[in-house]
Amino acid sequence: MFGTPFAAKVAEQKTILEDALQPTAASRDLGLAIDLGSGSGFQTFALSEIGYSPVLAVDSSEALLKELQAHQGSRPVQTICGDLSKLNGFVSPATAQVIVCMGDTITHLSNEGAVEELLRSVADTLIPGGTFVISYRDLSVEVTGLDRFIPVYADEGKVMTCFLEFDRPDTVLVHDLLYNREGQQWRLEKSNYRKLRLPVDWLEDAMVRVGFKVHRGQAGRLLRLVGHKPQAR
Ligand SMILES: C[S@@+](CC[C@H](N)C(=O)[O-])C[C@H]1O[C@@H](n2cnc3c(N)ncnc32)[C@H](O)[C@@H]1O
């Protein structure tokens, strides 16, 4: 559904992460990395290729983690099927070199309070000098008219369109319309879910409040925020 082969998506995320993390050429085993909302693992495998080991992939979708495991081979990747907000429950404090929450995963949390709580857990879980990378879409500015219809994917057997309904100030209702070809017929699958409208200035301030030094950039069409946890004194 991404319109790009798996390996090309991993390579794209590797470029984004190398730029964000600036690993030194001499580094070999870069230590523990955690991918929050890993989905099928584009960032998980990018982190593994950069040299992080092990990489912990956390997602609430068993189906997506199965897809990730199908690509895993002998890579030092571990999966946890669970709620990423419970990070403190499955990783010890001050153990991770890098934590990422990418591909618009952070907007799946229920409200700004949940985002602030996650930021605190992430700051606790990183070692001093560790890095947190977010990539997401800032939907705080309302999109109107035909711009609310977003073509996501199309091939000879599937067509997916997304419709954004800006019905609340804090969230947007995302409607996914997926047409699947079945012989001569097209079958429509409809679903919807809410995403948070997180202004980038608010998110950056929230990261600063828990102690990160933050740099903004782009991750393809998404915004990228890189938070550095200060070294211990
Ligand atoms: C938009 S996808 C991004 C996946 C992947 N990072 C990527 O870039 O392709 C969001 C992912 O977060 C997962 N997710 C959403 N809320 C979650 C939660 N509370 N705990 C764990 N995973 C969650 C979903 O199952 C989904 O795989």
The ligand as an SDF file (V2000), in Angstrom:
LIG
                    3D

 27 29  0  0  0  0  0  0  0  0999 V2000
    1.1010    5.2760   10.4730 C   0  0  0  0  0  0  0  0  0  0  0  0
    1.7270    3.7200   10.9990 S   0  0  0  0  0  0  0  0  0  0  0  0
    3.4820    3.9540   10.8680 C   0  0  0  0  0  0  0  0  0  0  0  0
    4.2320    2.6700   10.8460 C   0  0  0  0  0  0  0  0  0  0  0  0
    5.7390    2.7860   10.5280 C   0  0  0  0  0  0  0  0  0  0  0  0
    6.4480    3.5160   11.5640 N   0  0  0  0  0  0  0  0  0  0  0  0
    5.9350    3.3780    9.1550 C   0  0  0  0  0  0  0  0  0  0  0  0
    6.5020    4.4770    9.0240 O   0  0  0  0  0  0  0  0  0  0  0  0
    5.5340    2.7210    8.1910 O   0  0  0  0  0  0  0  0  0  0  0  0
    1.4050    3.8040   12.7380 C   0  0  0  0  0  0  0  0  0  0  0  0
    1.7130    2.5180   13.4620 C   0  0  0  0  0  0  0  0  0  0  0  0
    1.5640    2.7110   14.8620 O   0  0  0  0  0  0  0  0  0  0  0  0
    0.8890    1.6020   15.4290 C   0  0  0  0  0  0  0  0  0  0  0  0
    0.2430    2.1100   16.6550 N   0  0  0  0  0  0  0  0  0  0  0  0
   -0.6840    3.0800   16.7580 C   0  0  0  0  0  0  0  0  0  0  0  0
   -0.9740    3.3090   18.0610 N   0  0  0  0  0  0  0  0  0  0  0  0
   -0.2050    2.4490   18.7790 C   0  0  0  0  0  0  0  0  0  0  0  0
   -0.0330    2.2050   20.1760 C   0  0  0  0  0  0  0  0  0  0  0  0
   -0.7110    2.8860   21.1000 N   0  0  0  0  0  0  0  0  0  0  0  0
    0.8520    1.2610   20.5520 N   0  0  0  0  0  0  0  0  0  0  0  0
    1.5700    0.5550   19.6340 C   0  0  0  0  0  0  0  0  0  0  0  0
    1.4600    0.7610   18.3020 N   0  0  0  0  0  0  0  0  0  0  0  0
    0.5800    1.6900   17.8790 C   0  0  0  0  0  0  0  0  0  0  0  0
   -0.0620    1.1260   14.3440 C   0  0  0  0  0  0  0  0  0  0  0  0
   -0.4050   -0.2380   14.5140 O   0  0  0  0  0  0  0  0  0  0  0  0
    0.7760    1.3700   13.0870 C   0  0  0  0  0  0  0  0  0  0  0  0
    1.5600    0.2450   12.7600 O   0  0  0  0  0  0  0  0  0  0  0  0
  1  2  1  0
  2  3  1  0
  2 10  1  0
  3  4  1  0
  4  5  1  0
  5  6  1  0
  5  7  1  0
  7  8  2  0
  7  9  1  0
 10 11  1  0
 11 12  1  0
 11 26  1  0
 12 13  1  0
 13 14  1  0
 13 24  1  0
 14 15  1  0
 14 23  1  0
 15 16  2  0
 16 17  1  0
 17 18  1  0
 17 23  2  0
 18 19  1  0
 18 20  2  0
 20 21  1  0
 21 22  2  0
 22 23  1  0
 24 25  1  0
 24 26  1  0
 26 27  1  0
M  CHG  2   2   1   9  -1
M  END
$$$$
